[in-house]
Every structure is written in structure tokens, then in C-alpha cells.
């Protein structure tokens, strides 16, 4: 709920446990063959690579502790 409110108020970058990284391509690693979801549907399997158009998508990922 805290992150949703922060996104709504445009304050997500100010949270101490959030680190924003800009990238055009991201490679997602994990156990081979595990399903990858896109908007609630399985769209691929791990490992996979995701590419976005500049400014077309904002991706939020929890920071590792």
C-alpha cells in the first residue's frame, strides 16, 4: 500500500528502500524454465530478456536487502 500511494503521489524515488535504474534492456535470470508473467499472462520462461521503448514503460522492482 505504501508503494502504491508513493507512486500515486509521485514520491516513489524519495522512499529510502527504492532505487531507480534506467535501462532499455533487462535480462531476467532465475531457475531455467520458470514462467514469466506479463500483465497477468505467462509470456515467456526464464531466463528472458525484456526490451522497452524509451519513456514507454515505468518498471518498479523491489531493492535487494
PyMOL Python script that loads the backbone (N, CA, C, O; Angstrom):
from pymol import cmd

cmd.read_pdbstr("""\
ATOM      1  N   UNK A   1       0.818  -1.175   0.000  1.00  0.00           N
ATOM      2  CA  UNK A   1       0.000   0.000   0.000  1.00  0.00           C
ATOM      3  C   UNK A   1       0.879   1.262   0.000  1.00  0.00           C
ATOM      4  O   UNK A   1       0.562   2.260  -0.647  1.00  0.00           O
ATOM      5  N   UNK A   2       1.975   1.188   0.732  1.00  0.00           N
ATOM      6  CA  UNK A   2       2.872   2.343   0.815  1.00  0.00           C
ATOM      7  C   UNK A   2       3.447   2.695  -0.560  1.00  0.00           C
ATOM      8  O   UNK A   2       3.526   3.869  -0.924  1.00  0.00           O
ATOM      9  N   UNK A   3       3.848   1.671  -1.318  1.00  0.00           N
ATOM     10  CA  UNK A   3       4.423   1.925  -2.638  1.00  0.00           C
ATOM     11  C   UNK A   3       3.369   2.453  -3.610  1.00  0.00           C
ATOM     12  O   UNK A   3       3.650   3.351  -4.403  1.00  0.00           O
ATOM     13  N   UNK A   4       2.169   1.901  -3.551  1.00  0.00           N
ATOM     14  CA  UNK A   4       1.090   2.387  -4.420  1.00  0.00           C
ATOM     15  C   UNK A   4       0.783   3.847  -4.159  1.00  0.00           C
ATOM     16  O   UNK A   4       0.595   4.625  -5.094  1.00  0.00           O
ATOM     17  N   UNK A   5       0.731   4.222  -2.886  1.00  0.00           N
ATOM     18  CA  UNK A   5       0.480   5.618  -2.528  1.00  0.00           C
ATOM     19  C   UNK A   5       1.632   6.501  -2.994  1.00  0.00           C
ATOM     20  O   UNK A   5       1.406   7.602  -3.498  1.00  0.00           O
ATOM     21  N   UNK A   6       2.861   6.029  -2.829  1.00  0.00           N
ATOM     22  CA  UNK A   6       4.024   6.803  -3.269  1.00  0.00           C
ATOM     23  C   UNK A   6       4.008   7.021  -4.776  1.00  0.00           C
ATOM     24  O   UNK A   6       4.348   8.107  -5.247  1.00  0.00           O
ATOM     25  N   UNK A   7       3.615   5.994  -5.541  1.00  0.00           N
ATOM     26  CA  UNK A   7       3.519   6.157  -6.998  1.00  0.00           C
ATOM     27  C   UNK A   7       2.446   7.180  -7.326  1.00  0.00           C
ATOM     28  O   UNK A   7       2.654   8.066  -8.156  1.00  0.00           O
ATOM     29  N   UNK A   8       1.307   7.057  -6.678  1.00  0.00           N
ATOM     30  CA  UNK A   8       0.193   7.979  -6.916  1.00  0.00           C
ATOM     31  C   UNK A   8       0.593   9.429  -6.622  1.00  0.00           C
ATOM     32  O   UNK A   8       0.200  10.344  -7.346  1.00  0.00           O
ATOM     33  N   UNK A   9       1.375   9.633  -5.557  1.00  0.00           N
ATOM     34  CA  UNK A   9       1.788  10.984  -5.158  1.00  0.00           C
ATOM     35  C   UNK A   9       3.099  11.421  -5.816  1.00  0.00           C
ATOM     36  O   UNK A   9       3.625  12.488  -5.497  1.00  0.00           O
ATOM     37  N   UNK A  10       3.628  10.607  -6.731  1.00  0.00           N
ATOM     38  CA  UNK A  10       4.887  10.874  -7.434  1.00  0.00           C
ATOM     39  C   UNK A  10       6.046  11.066  -6.457  1.00  0.00           C
ATOM     40  O   UNK A  10       6.883  11.949  -6.644  1.00  0.00           O
ATOM     41  N   UNK A  11       6.091  10.231  -5.412  1.00  0.00           N
ATOM     42  CA  UNK A  11       7.144  10.315  -4.402  1.00  0.00           C
ATOM     43  C   UNK A  11       7.923   9.014  -4.258  1.00  0.00           C
ATOM     44  O   UNK A  11       8.681   8.853  -3.301  1.00  0.00           O
ATOM     45  N   UNK A  12       7.754   8.104  -5.173  1.00  0.00           N
ATOM     46  CA  UNK A  12       8.431   6.814  -5.078  1.00  0.00           C
ATOM     47  C   UNK A  12       9.953   6.959  -4.960  1.00  0.00           C
ATOM     48  O   UNK A  12      10.549   6.279  -4.124  1.00  0.00           O
ATOM     49  N   UNK A  13      10.605   7.808  -5.753  1.00  0.00           N
ATOM     50  CA  UNK A  13      12.069   7.920  -5.638  1.00  0.00           C
ATOM     51  C   UNK A  13      12.544   8.422  -4.273  1.00  0.00           C
ATOM     52  O   UNK A  13      13.723   8.279  -3.950  1.00  0.00           O
ATOM     53  N   UNK A  14      11.671   8.996  -3.481  1.00  0.00           N
ATOM     54  CA  UNK A  14      12.060   9.534  -2.175  1.00  0.00           C
ATOM     55  C   UNK A  14      12.025   8.488  -1.063  1.00  0.00           C
ATOM     56  O   UNK A  14      12.492   8.756   0.044  1.00  0.00           O
ATOM     57  N   UNK A  15      11.480   7.299  -1.339  1.00  0.00           N
ATOM     58  CA  UNK A  15      11.460   6.239  -0.340  1.00  0.00           C
ATOM     59  C   UNK A  15      12.875   5.691  -0.157  1.00  0.00           C
ATOM     60  O   UNK A  15      13.587   5.481  -1.139  1.00  0.00           O
ATOM     61  N   UNK A  16      13.289   5.455   1.097  1.00  0.00           N
ATOM     62  CA  UNK A  16      14.662   5.033   1.375  1.00  0.00           C
ATOM     63  C   UNK A  16      15.004   3.639   0.833  1.00  0.00           C
ATOM     64  O   UNK A  16      16.177   3.335   0.621  1.00  0.00           O
ATOM     65  N   UNK A  17      14.010   2.804   0.611  1.00  0.00           N
ATOM     66  CA  UNK A  17      14.272   1.451   0.132  1.00  0.00           C
ATOM     67  C   UNK A  17      13.978   1.271  -1.354  1.00  0.00           C
ATOM     68  O   UNK A  17      13.800   0.148  -1.826  1.00  0.00           O
ATOM     69  N   UNK A  18      13.929   2.380  -2.088  1.00  0.00           N
ATOM     70  CA  UNK A  18      13.673   2.334  -3.531  1.00  0.00           C
ATOM     71  C   UNK A  18      14.880   2.909  -4.261  1.00  0.00           C
ATOM     72  O   UNK A  18      15.380   3.980  -3.919  1.00  0.00           O
ATOM     73  N   UNK A  19      15.330   2.186  -5.259  1.00  0.00           N
ATOM     74  CA  UNK A  19      16.453   2.642  -6.088  1.00  0.00           C
ATOM     75  C   UNK A  19      16.008   2.541  -7.546  1.00  0.00           C
ATOM     76  O   UNK A  19      15.695   1.449  -8.020  1.00  0.00           O
ATOM     77  N   UNK A  20      15.976   3.654  -8.253  1.00  0.00           N
ATOM     78  CA  UNK A  20      15.524   3.664  -9.638  1.00  0.00           C
ATOM     79  C   UNK A  20      16.712   3.531 -10.578  1.00  0.00           C
ATOM     80  O   UNK A  20      17.728   4.207 -10.419  1.00  0.00           O
ATOM     81  N   UNK A  21      16.570   2.656 -11.549  1.00  0.00           N
ATOM     82  CA  UNK A  21      17.597   2.438 -12.562  1.00  0.00           C
ATOM     83  C   UNK A  21      16.933   2.539 -13.924  1.00  0.00           C
ATOM     84  O   UNK A  21      15.879   1.947 -14.154  1.00  0.00           O
ATOM     85  N   UNK A  22      17.542   3.281 -14.815  1.00  0.00           N
ATOM     86  CA  UNK A  22      17.021   3.422 -16.172  1.00  0.00           C
ATOM     87  C   UNK A  22      17.723   2.411 -17.080  1.00  0.00           C
ATOM     88  O   UNK A  22      18.950   2.312 -17.073  1.00  0.00           O
ATOM     89  N   UNK A  23      16.949   1.668 -17.853  1.00  0.00           N
ATOM     90  CA  UNK A  23      17.531   0.689 -18.768  1.00  0.00           C
ATOM     91  C   UNK A  23      16.601   0.491 -19.957  1.00  0.00           C
ATOM     92  O   UNK A  23      15.381   0.593 -19.832  1.00  0.00           O
ATOM     93  N   UNK A  24      17.192   0.208 -21.102  1.00  0.00           N
ATOM     94  CA  UNK A  24      16.407  -0.092 -22.299  1.00  0.00           C
ATOM     95  C   UNK A  24      16.225  -1.601 -22.461  1.00  0.00           C
ATOM     96  O   UNK A  24      15.261  -2.055 -23.078  1.00  0.00           O
ATOM     97  N   UNK A  25      17.166  -2.379 -21.897  1.00  0.00           N
ATOM     98  CA  UNK A  25      17.118  -3.840 -21.968  1.00  0.00           C
ATOM     99  C   UNK A  25      17.446  -4.404 -20.596  1.00  0.00           C
ATOM    100  O   UNK A  25      18.353  -3.918 -19.920  1.00  0.00           O
ATOM    101  N   UNK A  26      16.708  -5.434 -20.183  1.00  0.00           N
ATOM    102  CA  UNK A  26      16.945  -6.091 -18.906  1.00  0.00           C
ATOM    103  C   UNK A  26      16.904  -7.596 -19.125  1.00  0.00           C
ATOM    104  O   UNK A  26      15.986  -8.116 -19.761  1.00  0.00           O
ATOM    105  N   UNK A  27      17.898  -8.287 -18.598  1.00  0.00           N
ATOM    106  CA  UNK A  27      17.917  -9.744 -18.661  1.00  0.00           C
ATOM    107  C   UNK A  27      17.493 -10.261 -17.300  1.00  0.00           C
ATOM    108  O   UNK A  27      18.086  -9.894 -16.285  1.00  0.00           O
ATOM    109  N   UNK A  28      16.474 -11.108 -17.263  1.00  0.00           N
ATOM    110  CA  UNK A  28      15.935 -11.654 -16.023  1.00  0.00           C
ATOM    111  C   UNK A  28      16.405 -13.098 -15.897  1.00  0.00           C
ATOM    112  O   UNK A  28      16.103 -13.947 -16.736  1.00  0.00           O
ATOM    113  N   UNK A  29      17.158 -13.354 -14.816  1.00  0.00           N
ATOM    114  CA  UNK A  29      17.710 -14.688 -14.586  1.00  0.00           C
ATOM    115  C   UNK A  29      16.970 -15.365 -13.446  1.00  0.00           C
ATOM    116  O   UNK A  29      16.380 -14.698 -12.596  1.00  0.00           O
ATOM    117  N   UNK A  30      17.001 -16.660 -13.430  1.00  0.00           N
ATOM    118  CA  UNK A  30      16.362 -17.442 -12.381  1.00  0.00           C
ATOM    119  C   UNK A  30      16.371 -18.896 -12.801  1.00  0.00           C
ATOM    120  O   UNK A  30      17.016 -19.261 -13.784  1.00  0.00           O
ATOM    121  N   UNK A  31      15.656 -19.728 -12.057  1.00  0.00           N
ATOM    122  CA  UNK A  31      15.612 -21.143 -12.415  1.00  0.00           C
ATOM    123  C   UNK A  31      15.090 -21.344 -13.845  1.00  0.00           C
ATOM    124  O   UNK A  31      13.985 -20.915 -14.176  1.00  0.00           O
ATOM    125  N   UNK A  32      15.886 -21.993 -14.671  1.00  0.00           N
ATOM    126  CA  UNK A  32      15.532 -22.188 -16.081  1.00  0.00           C
ATOM    127  C   UNK A  32      14.160 -22.837 -16.215  1.00  0.00           C
ATOM    128  O   UNK A  32      13.845 -23.813 -15.536  1.00  0.00           O
ATOM    129  N   UNK A  33      13.361 -22.275 -17.101  1.00  0.00           N
ATOM    130  CA  UNK A  33      12.044 -22.822 -17.396  1.00  0.00           C
ATOM    131  C   UNK A  33      10.913 -22.261 -16.555  1.00  0.00           C
ATOM    132  O   UNK A  33       9.746 -22.498 -16.865  1.00  0.00           O
ATOM    133  N   UNK A  34      11.232 -21.511 -15.484  1.00  0.00           N
ATOM    134  CA  UNK A  34      10.176 -20.926 -14.664  1.00  0.00           C
ATOM    135  C   UNK A  34       9.387 -19.920 -15.505  1.00  0.00           C
ATOM    136  O   UNK A  34       9.979 -19.177 -16.288  1.00  0.00           O
ATOM    137  N   UNK A  35       8.068 -19.886 -15.355  1.00  0.00           N
ATOM    138  CA  UNK A  35       7.260 -18.983 -16.165  1.00  0.00           C
ATOM    139  C   UNK A  35       7.481 -17.512 -15.808  1.00  0.00           C
ATOM    140  O   UNK A  35       7.767 -17.164 -14.662  1.00  0.00           O
ATOM    141  N   UNK A  36       7.340 -16.672 -16.815  1.00  0.00           N
ATOM    142  CA  UNK A  36       7.431 -15.219 -16.656  1.00  0.00           C
ATOM    143  C   UNK A  36       6.078 -14.638 -17.024  1.00  0.00           C
ATOM    144  O   UNK A  36       5.524 -14.948 -18.078  1.00  0.00           O
ATOM    145  N   UNK A  37       5.551 -13.793 -16.147  1.00  0.00           N
ATOM    146  CA  UNK A  37       4.247 -13.186 -16.394  1.00  0.00           C
ATOM    147  C   UNK A  37       4.402 -11.787 -16.976  1.00  0.00           C
ATOM    148  O   UNK A  37       5.317 -11.042 -16.625  1.00  0.00           O
ATOM    149  N   UNK A  38       3.498 -11.462 -17.856  1.00  0.00           N
ATOM    150  CA  UNK A  38       3.387 -10.116 -18.407  1.00  0.00           C
ATOM    151  C   UNK A  38       1.934  -9.728 -18.353  1.00  0.00           C
ATOM    152  O   UNK A  38       1.112 -10.280 -19.084  1.00  0.00           O
ATOM    153  N   UNK A  39       1.605  -8.782 -17.494  1.00  0.00           N
ATOM    154  CA  UNK A  39       0.225  -8.320 -17.328  1.00  0.00           C
ATOM    155  C   UNK A  39      -0.712  -9.468 -16.946  1.00  0.00           C
ATOM    156  O   UNK A  39      -1.856  -9.534 -17.396  1.00  0.00           O
ATOM    157  N   UNK A  40      -0.193 -10.377 -16.098  1.00  0.00           N
ATOM    158  CA  UNK A  40      -1.030 -11.462 -15.592  1.00  0.00           C
ATOM    159  C   UNK A  40      -1.054 -12.717 -16.449  1.00  0.00           C
ATOM    160  O   UNK A  40      -1.621 -13.730 -16.037  1.00  0.00           O
ATOM    161  N   UNK A  41      -0.454 -12.674 -17.622  1.00  0.00           N
ATOM    162  CA  UNK A  41      -0.413 -13.841 -18.506  1.00  0.00           C
ATOM    163  C   UNK A  41       1.015 -14.368 -18.602  1.00  0.00           C
ATOM    164  O   UNK A  41       1.964 -13.586 -18.544  1.00  0.00           O
ATOM    165  N   UNK A  42       1.179 -15.665 -18.746  1.00  0.00           N
ATOM    166  CA  UNK A  42       2.511 -16.224 -18.962  1.00  0.00           C
ATOM    167  C   UNK A  42       2.931 -15.893 -20.382  1.00  0.00           C
ATOM    168  O   UNK A  42       2.259 -16.262 -21.345  1.00  0.00           O
ATOM    169  N   UNK A  43       4.076 -15.179 -20.503  1.00  0.00           N
ATOM    170  CA  UNK A  43       4.526 -14.710 -21.814  1.00  0.00           C
ATOM    171  C   UNK A  43       5.881 -15.278 -22.219  1.00  0.00           C
ATOM    172  O   UNK A  43       6.299 -15.148 -23.370  1.00  0.00           O
ATOM    173  N   UNK A  44       6.572 -15.913 -21.257  1.00  0.00           N
ATOM    174  CA  UNK A  44       7.900 -16.425 -21.545  1.00  0.00           C
ATOM    175  C   UNK A  44       8.315 -17.360 -20.420  1.00  0.00           C
ATOM    176  O   UNK A  44       7.526 -17.666 -19.527  1.00  0.00           O
ATOM    177  N   UNK A  45       9.560 -17.807 -20.475  1.00  0.00           N
ATOM    178  CA  UNK A  45      10.156 -18.625 -19.413  1.00  0.00           C
ATOM    179  C   UNK A  45      11.559 -18.085 -19.142  1.00  0.00           C
ATOM    180  O   UNK A  45      12.183 -17.472 -20.008  1.00  0.00           O
ATOM    181  N   UNK A  46      12.041 -18.326 -17.920  1.00  0.00           N
ATOM    182  CA  UNK A  46      13.381 -17.863 -17.550  1.00  0.00           C
ATOM    183  C   UNK A  46      14.443 -18.737 -18.188  1.00  0.00           C
ATOM    184  O   UNK A  46      14.205 -19.924 -18.414  1.00  0.00           O
ATOM    185  N   UNK A  47      15.608 -18.183 -18.485  1.00  0.00           N
ATOM    186  CA  UNK A  47      15.918 -16.762 -18.467  1.00  0.00           C
ATOM    187  C   UNK A  47      15.254 -16.050 -19.643  1.00  0.00           C
ATOM    188  O   UNK A  47      14.952 -16.668 -20.663  1.00  0.00           O
ATOM    189  N   UNK A  48      15.032 -14.755 -19.492  1.00  0.00           N
ATOM    190  CA  UNK A  48      14.394 -13.993 -20.558  1.00  0.00           C
ATOM    191  C   UNK A  48      14.980 -12.594 -20.620  1.00  0.00           C
ATOM    192  O   UNK A  48      15.639 -12.151 -19.679  1.00  0.00           O
ATOM    193  N   UNK A  49      14.749 -11.917 -21.693  1.00  0.00           N
ATOM    194  CA  UNK A  49      15.224 -10.554 -21.865  1.00  0.00           C
ATOM    195  C   UNK A  49      14.033  -9.671 -22.220  1.00  0.00           C
ATOM    196  O   UNK A  49      13.188 -10.039 -23.036  1.00  0.00           O
ATOM    197  N   UNK A  50      13.983  -8.516 -21.599  1.00  0.00           N
ATOM    198  CA  UNK A  50      12.883  -7.574 -21.811  1.00  0.00           C
ATOM    199  C   UNK A  50      13.459  -6.291 -22.374  1.00  0.00           C
ATOM    200  O   UNK A  50      14.438  -5.761 -21.848  1.00  0.00           O
ATOM    201  N   UNK A  51      12.859  -5.790 -23.438  1.00  0.00           N
ATOM    202  CA  UNK A  51      13.264  -4.512 -24.030  1.00  0.00           C
ATOM    203  C   UNK A  51      12.059  -3.586 -24.047  1.00  0.00           C
ATOM    204  O   UNK A  51      10.932  -4.025 -24.279  1.00  0.00           O
ATOM    205  N   UNK A  52      12.295  -2.322 -23.804  1.00  0.00           N
ATOM    206  CA  UNK A  52      11.220  -1.336 -23.807  1.00  0.00           C
ATOM    207  C   UNK A  52      11.592  -0.153 -24.684  1.00  0.00           C
ATOM    208  O   UNK A  52      12.766   0.113 -24.938  1.00  0.00           O
ATOM    209  N   UNK A  53      10.577   0.538 -25.135  1.00  0.00           N
ATOM    210  CA  UNK A  53      10.791   1.774 -25.864  1.00  0.00           C
ATOM    211  C   UNK A  53      11.066   2.880 -24.859  1.00  0.00           C
ATOM    212  O   UNK A  53      10.433   2.909 -23.804  1.00  0.00           O
ATOM    213  N   UNK A  54      11.983   3.786 -25.147  1.00  0.00           N
ATOM    214  CA  UNK A  54      12.287   4.865 -24.199  1.00  0.00           C
ATOM    215  C   UNK A  54      11.030   5.636 -23.803  1.00  0.00           C
ATOM    216  O   UNK A  54      10.280   6.111 -24.657  1.00  0.00           O
ATOM    217  N   UNK A  55      10.814   5.750 -22.492  1.00  0.00           N
ATOM    218  CA  UNK A  55       9.682   6.503 -21.977  1.00  0.00           C
ATOM    219  C   UNK A  55       8.342   5.815 -22.093  1.00  0.00           C
ATOM    220  O   UNK A  55       7.319   6.402 -21.742  1.00  0.00           O
ATOM    221  N   UNK A  56       8.317   4.559 -22.587  1.00  0.00           N
ATOM    222  CA  UNK A  56       7.044   3.888 -22.816  1.00  0.00           C
ATOM    223  C   UNK A  56       6.546   3.099 -21.611  1.00  0.00           C
ATOM    224  O   UNK A  56       5.353   2.810 -21.520  1.00  0.00           O
ATOM    225  N   UNK A  57       7.439   2.742 -20.679  1.00  0.00           N
ATOM    226  CA  UNK A  57       7.051   1.871 -19.579  1.00  0.00           C
ATOM    227  C   UNK A  57       7.859   2.210 -18.339  1.00  0.00           C
ATOM    228  O   UNK A  57       9.077   2.377 -18.406  1.00  0.00           O
ATOM    229  N   UNK A  58       7.171   2.312 -17.201  1.00  0.00           N
ATOM    230  CA  UNK A  58       7.842   2.519 -15.926  1.00  0.00           C
ATOM    231  C   UNK A  58       7.778   1.198 -15.162  1.00  0.00           C
ATOM    232  O   UNK A  58       6.692   0.684 -14.892  1.00  0.00           O
ATOM    233  N   UNK A  59       8.956   0.645 -14.809  1.00  0.00           N
ATOM    234  CA  UNK A  59       9.029  -0.641 -14.142  1.00  0.00           C
ATOM    235  C   UNK A  59       9.499  -0.432 -12.711  1.00  0.00           C
ATOM    236  O   UNK A  59      10.488   0.262 -12.473  1.00  0.00           O
ATOM    237  N   UNK A  60       8.786  -1.036 -11.750  1.00  0.00           N
ATOM    238  CA  UNK A  60       9.147  -0.945 -10.338  1.00  0.00           C
ATOM    239  C   UNK A  60       9.609  -2.306  -9.859  1.00  0.00           C
ATOM    240  O   UNK A  60       8.909  -3.303 -10.028  1.00  0.00           O
ATOM    241  N   UNK A  61      10.794  -2.345  -9.259  1.00  0.00           N
ATOM    242  CA  UNK A  61      11.365  -3.591  -8.770  1.00  0.00           C
ATOM    243  C   UNK A  61      11.834  -3.377  -7.343  1.00  0.00           C
ATOM    244  O   UNK A  61      12.524  -2.393  -7.079  1.00  0.00           O
ATOM    245  N   UNK A  62      11.487  -4.264  -6.403  1.00  0.00           N
ATOM    246  CA  UNK A  62      11.984  -4.104  -5.028  1.00  0.00           C
ATOM    247  C   UNK A  62      13.499  -4.205  -4.971  1.00  0.00           C
ATOM    248  O   UNK A  62      14.104  -5.010  -5.679  1.00  0.00           O
ATOM    249  N   UNK A  63      14.105  -3.386  -4.127  1.00  0.00           N
ATOM    250  CA  UNK A  63      15.542  -3.418  -3.963  1.00  0.00           C
ATOM    251  C   UNK A  63      15.927  -4.621  -3.105  1.00  0.00           C
ATOM    252  O   UNK A  63      15.232  -4.943  -2.142  1.00  0.00           O
ATOM    253  N   UNK A  64      17.028  -5.287  -3.450  1.00  0.00           N
ATOM    254  CA  UNK A  64      17.517  -6.424  -2.665  1.00  0.00           C
ATOM    255  C   UNK A  64      18.085  -5.926  -1.357  1.00  0.00           C
ATOM    256  O   UNK A  64      18.731  -4.879  -1.304  1.00  0.00           O
ATOM    257  N   UNK A  65      17.840  -6.682  -0.301  1.00  0.00           N
ATOM    258  CA  UNK A  65      18.399  -6.308   1.005  1.00  0.00           C
ATOM    259  C   UNK A  65      19.456  -7.277   1.437  1.00  0.00           C
ATOM    260  O   UNK A  65      20.036  -7.119   2.511  1.00  0.00           O
TER     261      UNK A  65
END
""", "prot")
cmd.dss("prot")
cmd.show_as("cartoon", "prot")
cmd.util.cbc("prot")
cmd.orient("prot")
